[in-house]
Amino acid sequence: MSDDTPPAPASQPPASASRPARRSVRDVQTLKVFTHPLRITLLRLLHESGPATASLLGKRVDATPSLVSYHLRTLAAHAFVSEDPGHAEDGRERWWKVDEDLTFSFEDFADDVVGREMSVSLARVLGSQSDERYQRFLDDVESWGPQWAGAAFGGAPTLRLSVDELREMSAAIDALVDGFRGRETPGSQPVELYYRGFPYRI
C-alpha cells in the first residue's frame, strides 16, 4: 500500500456500466433487518470486495459460516443481497452479491416512534463505524504514501441553507458520487465517503 505511483487517468465508464442502484428503506420491518451490526458489516464487505461465500465472509468477520449464512439468507429475504450463480462454479456453496446502495431518511419515520428511534440508532452505528475506519486511516497514513495521503480529504463547512437548499445539495452530492461508480482504474482502492448535512442550533 506504500506504492504511490499515480494511476492512469480515469476514463468515464460507459452508460451501461454496472452501478448499484440506490434503494431507500421506508418501512420499519425492513429497517430492522438492516440494523444488525454483523449484517451491516457483511453488506459493507460485499460492496468493498465483490461477491463472496459465507465461508469467505466468515473468515473476514471471525464468525462461523453457518452464522454468516443465516444472516445472508435473512438479508436476501428482504432483497438486500442476492445469489450470484456466475461465481458458483462447483455449486457446492452459494455466492452472494449486493445490487443496491441502501439509504434511509428520518423523515420517512417521523410519525412512527419505533422507526424514528431505530433510524437514529442506526445512524449512530454507521457514524461510529465510519469514524473507526477514519481513525485507522490516520493511524496508518504514512503507509499509504504521500499521494494517497494528499488525495484524502475532509471538511466541515458551515452554511446557511433552507430545507429546500439542503435537499438540493443532497441530490447534487448523490449525482456527483454516481458519476464515479463503476470505475475500475488500475491502482484503485476502496474509498469511503461519509457525508452528512444537518441543521444545528447555536
C-alpha positions as CSV (number, residue, x, y, z in Angstrom):
1,M,0.0,0.0,0.0
2,S,3.0,2.2,0.1
3,D,3.2,2.4,-3.7
4,D,2.2,5.9,-4.5
5,T,2.8,5.8,-8.3
6,P,-0.1,7.9,-9.8
7,P,-2.7,5.8,-11.5
8,A,-3.6,6.2,-15.2
9,P,-6.2,8.9,-15.8
10,A,-9.7,7.5,-15.2
11,S,-12.0,7.3,-18.1
12,Q,-15.7,7.8,-17.8
13,P,-17.5,4.4,-17.6
14,P,-20.0,3.7,-20.4
15,A,-23.6,4.4,-19.6
16,S,-24.2,0.6,-19.4
17,A,-21.5,0.1,-16.7
18,S,-22.7,-1.8,-13.7
19,R,-23.6,0.5,-10.9
20,P,-25.5,-0.3,-7.7
21,A,-29.0,1.1,-7.6
22,R,-29.9,3.3,-4.7
23,R,-32.7,1.9,-2.5
24,S,-34.5,3.9,0.1
25,V,-35.7,1.9,3.1
26,R,-39.0,3.3,4.2
27,D,-40.7,0.6,6.4
28,V,-39.7,-0.4,10.0
29,Q,-39.5,-4.2,9.4
30,T,-37.1,-3.8,6.6
31,L,-35.1,-1.2,8.5
32,K,-34.9,-3.6,11.5
33,V,-33.2,-6.3,9.3
34,F,-30.6,-3.7,8.3
35,T,-29.8,-2.6,11.8
36,H,-27.9,-5.8,13.0
37,P,-24.2,-4.9,13.3
38,L,-23.0,-8.1,11.6
39,R,-25.3,-7.6,8.7
40,I,-24.1,-4.0,8.3
41,T,-20.5,-5.4,8.2
42,L,-21.4,-8.1,5.7
43,L,-23.1,-5.6,3.4
44,R,-20.0,-3.4,3.5
45,L,-17.6,-6.3,2.7
46,L,-19.7,-7.3,-0.3
47,H,-19.7,-3.7,-1.5
48,E,-15.9,-3.4,-1.0
49,S,-14.7,-6.8,-2.3
50,G,-17.5,-8.1,-4.5
51,P,-19.3,-11.4,-4.4
52,A,-18.3,-13.9,-1.7
53,T,-19.4,-17.0,0.0
54,A,-20.4,-17.4,3.7
55,S,-17.1,-19.2,4.3
56,L,-15.0,-16.3,2.8
57,L,-17.0,-13.7,4.7
58,G,-16.8,-15.7,7.9
59,K,-13.0,-15.5,7.9
60,R,-13.2,-11.8,7.5
61,V,-15.6,-11.2,10.4
62,D,-14.4,-14.1,12.6
63,A,-17.8,-15.9,12.6
64,T,-18.8,-19.4,11.6
65,P,-20.0,-20.0,8.0
66,S,-23.4,-21.2,9.4
67,L,-23.9,-17.9,11.3
68,V,-22.9,-15.8,8.3
69,S,-25.1,-17.9,6.0
70,Y,-28.1,-17.3,8.3
71,H,-27.6,-13.6,8.2
72,L,-27.1,-13.6,4.4
73,R,-30.3,-15.5,3.9
74,T,-32.1,-13.0,6.2
75,L,-30.7,-10.2,4.1
76,A,-31.7,-12.0,0.9
77,A,-35.3,-12.4,2.1
78,H,-35.6,-8.6,2.1
79,A,-33.6,-8.2,-1.1
80,F,-30.6,-6.6,0.5
81,V,-28.4,-9.3,-1.2
82,S,-28.9,-11.9,-3.9
83,E,-27.3,-15.0,-5.1
84,D,-24.6,-14.7,-7.7
85,P,-24.7,-18.0,-9.7
86,G,-22.0,-16.8,-12.0
87,H,-19.4,-17.4,-9.3
88,A,-20.8,-20.8,-8.1
89,E,-18.6,-22.9,-10.4
90,D,-18.9,-26.2,-8.5
91,G,-22.3,-25.5,-7.0
92,R,-21.3,-26.6,-3.5
93,E,-21.6,-23.2,-1.9
94,R,-23.7,-20.1,-2.6
95,W,-22.0,-16.9,-3.7
96,W,-23.7,-13.6,-2.6
97,K,-23.6,-10.1,-4.0
98,V,-25.2,-6.7,-3.4
99,D,-27.1,-4.9,-6.1
100,E,-28.1,-1.7,-4.3
101,D,-26.8,1.0,-2.0
102,L,-29.1,1.4,1.0
103,T,-30.3,4.8,2.2
104,F,-32.9,5.9,4.7
105,S,-34.4,9.2,5.8
106,F,-35.5,10.3,9.3
107,E,-38.5,12.0,7.5
108,D,-39.9,8.6,6.5
109,F,-40.2,7.6,10.2
110,A,-41.3,10.9,11.6
111,D,-44.8,9.5,12.6
112,D,-43.5,6.2,13.9
113,V,-41.9,6.2,17.3
114,V,-40.2,2.8,16.8
115,G,-39.0,3.6,13.4
116,R,-37.7,7.0,14.5
117,E,-35.7,5.6,17.3
118,M,-34.4,2.8,15.1
119,S,-33.3,5.1,12.4
120,V,-31.5,7.4,14.8
121,S,-29.8,4.3,16.4
122,L,-28.7,3.0,13.0
123,A,-27.3,6.5,12.1
124,R,-25.2,6.4,15.3
125,V,-23.9,2.9,14.5
126,L,-23.0,3.9,10.9
127,G,-21.3,7.1,12.0
128,S,-19.3,5.3,14.7
129,Q,-18.1,2.6,12.3
130,S,-17.1,5.3,9.8
131,D,-15.2,7.2,12.5
132,E,-13.3,4.0,13.4
133,R,-12.3,3.4,9.8
134,Y,-11.1,7.0,9.5
135,Q,-9.1,6.7,12.7
136,R,-7.4,3.5,11.3
137,F,-6.5,5.5,8.2
138,L,-5.0,8.3,10.3
139,D,-3.0,5.7,12.4
140,D,-1.7,4.2,9.2
141,V,-1.5,7.2,7.0
142,E,2.3,7.0,6.4
143,S,2.0,3.6,4.9
144,W,-0.2,4.9,2.1
145,G,2.5,7.2,0.8
146,P,2.3,10.9,0.1
147,Q,0.0,10.8,-2.9
148,W,-2.8,8.8,-1.2
149,A,-2.3,10.9,1.9
150,G,-2.6,14.1,-0.1
151,A,-5.6,12.9,-2.1
152,A,-7.6,12.1,1.1
153,F,-9.8,15.0,2.1
154,G,-12.2,16.2,4.7
155,G,-14.1,19.4,5.5
156,A,-16.8,20.8,7.8
157,P,-18.0,24.0,6.2
158,T,-20.8,25.9,7.9
159,L,-23.5,27.2,5.6
160,R,-26.9,28.9,6.0
161,L,-29.4,26.9,4.0
162,S,-33.1,26.4,3.7
163,V,-34.7,23.0,3.8
164,D,-35.1,23.0,0.0
165,E,-31.5,24.1,-0.4
166,L,-30.3,21.3,1.8
167,R,-32.3,18.8,-0.2
168,E,-30.8,20.3,-3.4
169,M,-27.3,19.8,-2.0
170,S,-28.0,16.2,-1.0
171,A,-29.2,15.4,-4.6
172,A,-26.2,17.2,-6.1
173,I,-23.8,15.1,-4.0
174,D,-25.6,11.9,-4.9
175,A,-25.3,12.8,-8.6
176,L,-21.6,13.6,-8.2
177,V,-20.9,10.3,-6.4
178,D,-22.9,8.3,-9.1
179,G,-20.5,9.7,-11.7
180,F,-17.6,7.8,-10.1
181,R,-19.4,4.5,-9.8
182,G,-18.4,1.5,-11.8
183,R,-14.8,2.6,-12.4
184,E,-12.0,0.0,-12.2
185,T,-9.0,2.2,-12.6
186,P,-5.6,0.4,-12.1
187,G,-4.3,1.2,-8.7
188,S,-7.7,2.0,-7.2
189,Q,-8.5,1.2,-3.6
190,P,-11.8,1.2,-1.6
191,V,-12.6,4.8,-0.7
192,E,-15.2,5.8,1.8
193,L,-17.2,9.0,1.5
194,Y,-19.2,9.6,4.7
195,Y,-21.0,12.9,4.3
196,R,-23.9,14.4,6.1
197,G,-25.7,17.7,6.3
198,F,-27.9,18.7,9.2
199,P,-29.2,21.8,11.0
200,Y,-27.9,22.8,14.4
201,R,-28.8,25.4,17.0
202,I,-26.2,28.0,18.1
